Structure formats: structure tokens, C-alpha cells
Amino acid sequence: MKKELYVDPTTLYPTQFCLGVKEVEYKKNKIKKMTPERFGAYLIEKITPVIIGPENKMYLVDHHHHAKSLIELGKSEILIKIIEDYSHLSIEEFKNKMQFNKYLNLLDENAKSRKFEDLPISLNDLRHDLYRSLAWAVREKKAFIKRDDVLYFEFRWAEFFRDYIPEKLLLDFFDLAIELAVKLAKSEKASHLPGFKGKK
């Protein structure tokens, strides 16, 4: 089932606990500069995968930052693609199906594992993960390759950086943290991560 339609982004349910605020701000600034025609094309380019769950709730499985940027800009439409319809399942069956298919990222902004039942019910309730912002910034430096075929792959990079870069450095010297993270991303220590490109 693959159905495309425009919906209000505020009606979408997240499948993660946090995001990178710096990426959201970047997307907002990018959208602000667009003409109406360019923005319409942008929505099509950023078509967003959604799964229909119990009570016909629409769950995002990617593009949380895109949807959040639209909400913060007061945009009333996002183009979605329904990739699965699990509306016939009980909530317990739905949870198990989502976990089995790796459609959920249940780590919070402190890298603590949480329960499906604890997921925010609104994109406005997503917390800021400093390391997810860092992962995005490092990808923007082309230190690793974007992998659209691996859900939540940037969170795996975020957790990798969390092991090596202190939070205080991120808070006080974000640009320096990016420089260090770029070097880490190109080192053999990161070779197990999706999108690794080495010293290229």
C-alpha cells in the first residue's frame, strides 16, 4: 500500500523521543528563503513515510526534522506516503510489529532506552539531543554518507560520538566538537557505522 496525500503535520505521531534542534533551525531558514513554487516542489522532494496505526493515527517513520520545521513555521501541509496500514492491529500488536520492523527509535536524549508507551504524542514534545545535532553537522561536512535505506542511522552516529565527545564541549564549543567528530567519523573507530566513508 503506497498512498500519497497532504495532511496537517501537527496530526503526525513521532516514533522517536528526540531530534537535533540545529537541523530543525537549518531547515526552517532554508524554507523561509523559498518562493511558493519552490516550497511546493520541496514538499514533493521531502515526501514523508507514514504508517497508519490503531485508531487511524499516522506515525512518522522518517523526516521528523522536516515535519517539525514545518510546524514551527506554521505550515499547514506536509506530503506523506503511507507505506503500511496497521490500523487493524491492537495497540500491543502494533507495538510489536513496529519494533520487529525497526520502525521505532526508543532511545531518549540521554541515550536511555524507553518504552513505546512513553513516546511523545506530538512532534512539539520531542526533546533536543545535542549529539543528534552533532551527527547532522558532521554529515553536512560530508564526513559520512547519508543512508536513506537505514532508518534512524544518524542516531547511531550520535551514540558513537556520545562515547568520545563530552557534553560540556558540545555546549561550550560546538564548532570545535564538530572538528573532532569529523576526524572520528573518518577513523577506523567508525567503520562499523552505516555511511562510513573513511578518509576519502
VENWO-V946354 format. One line per field, one symbol per residue. phi: phi as a letter, one per 20 degrees, with the letter a starting at -180 (. if undefined). psi: psi as a letter, one per 40 degrees, with the letter a starting at -180 (. if undefined). Layout:
BEGIN
phi: ???
psi: ???
END
This chain:
BEGIN
phi: .cddaecfffeedfdbebbefffffffffffgeefgfffffffffdgdfcdedgmlfddfcamfffffffffemfdccedcfebcdfeefffffgfffffemedceeefdmefcegfeggebffefeedgffffgfffffemebefcfecflfffffgfffgfcdffffffebfffffgffffffeeffdfeefnfcmef
psi: hghhihihdeeihifidiihddddddddddddeiiddddddddddfhhhihhaiffihhheifdddddddddeeieiihihhdihfeeiiddddddddddefeihfhaeefhhiideeiieideehihhdddddddddddefeihhgeehhfddddddddddedhiddddddgddddddddddddeiddeeeiheheae.
END
